[in-house]
Amino acid sequence: MADKNQIWIGLTRVFQDVFDDPGLTVTPTTTAHDVEGWDSLMHIQLLVAAEAAFGVRFNTGEVAALKNVGEMVDLIARRLDGGRAS
């Protein structure tokens, strides 16, 4: 089973790198509305960076269904466990 704490640590680093903000923190309820500069282009960059960091791939349907960062962590955990999103 994927360690969600490690996913949070890694994903926080991804956010900090993508948004060039070493002080940026994210929570399970964080959305694009909560992060300055998180527009559609940054969303794509964020997803590509997360895929690279965790060695996973997302499909368009999965990405469109994400409501917040907590759901992104859950998706990454499922991928790391070898499962597909529901």
C-alpha positions as a printed Julia matrix, in Angstrom:
86×3 Matrix{Float64}:
   0.0    0.0     0.0
   1.32   3.42   -0.96
   2.4    5.62    1.96
   0.17   8.68    1.75
   2.48  10.66    4.02
   5.32  10.17    1.55
   2.96  11.12   -1.3
   2.08  14.35    0.53
   5.74  15.19    1.03
   6.55  14.51   -2.61
   3.49  16.29   -3.96
   4.17  19.34   -1.8
   7.64  19.5    -3.36
   6.08  19.23   -6.82
   3.76  22.15   -6.04
   6.64  24.2    -4.65
   8.74  23.52   -7.75
   5.98  24.14  -10.29
   4.81  27.35   -8.64
   8.37  28.4    -7.73
   7.34  28.96   -4.12
   9.35  27.03   -1.51
   6.92  28.12    1.2
   3.81  26.82   -0.55
   1.8   24.31    1.45
  -1.18  22.31    0.27
  -3.92  20.54    2.2
  -6.49  17.94    1.2
  -9.0   20.7     0.46
  -6.65  22.94   -1.56
  -8.01  23.81   -5.02
  -6.81  25.96   -7.9
  -8.72  28.88   -6.38
  -6.45  28.72   -3.32
  -3.1   28.97   -5.14
  -2.09  32.16   -6.89
  -1.18  31.5   -10.5
  -2.86  28.07  -10.71
  -4.45  28.47  -14.12
  -5.07  25.9   -16.86
  -1.48  26.01  -18.13
  -0.06  25.59  -14.64
  -2.52  22.74  -14.06
  -1.03  20.85  -17.0
   2.52  21.56  -15.81
   1.57  20.39  -12.32
   0.09  17.13  -13.59
   3.09  16.4   -15.82
   5.45  17.12  -12.92
   3.42  14.87  -10.58
   3.45  12.05  -13.15
   7.23  12.36  -13.46
   7.82  12.58   -9.72
   5.77   9.49   -8.92
   6.28   7.49  -12.11
   2.56   7.32  -12.85
   0.27   8.32  -15.71
  -3.15   9.95  -15.48
  -5.88   9.91  -18.08
  -8.05  12.85  -19.02
 -11.14  11.51  -17.25
  -9.26  11.1   -13.99
  -7.83  14.59  -14.16
 -11.2   16.15  -15.0
 -12.79  14.44  -12.0
 -10.29  15.77   -9.43
 -11.89  18.28   -7.07
  -8.93  19.05   -4.79
  -5.38  18.09   -3.86
  -6.61  15.37   -1.5
  -8.21  13.58   -4.44
  -4.95  13.91   -6.37
  -3.11  12.21   -3.49
  -5.7    9.41   -3.51
  -5.29   8.99   -7.27
  -1.5    8.82   -6.97
  -1.82   6.26   -4.16
  -4.09   4.08   -6.3
  -1.66   4.29   -9.2
   1.28   3.37   -7.01
  -0.69   0.41   -5.71
  -1.21  -0.7    -9.32
  -4.9    0.16   -9.41
  -6.94   2.22  -11.77
  -9.16   5.07  -10.68
 -12.79   4.25  -10.12
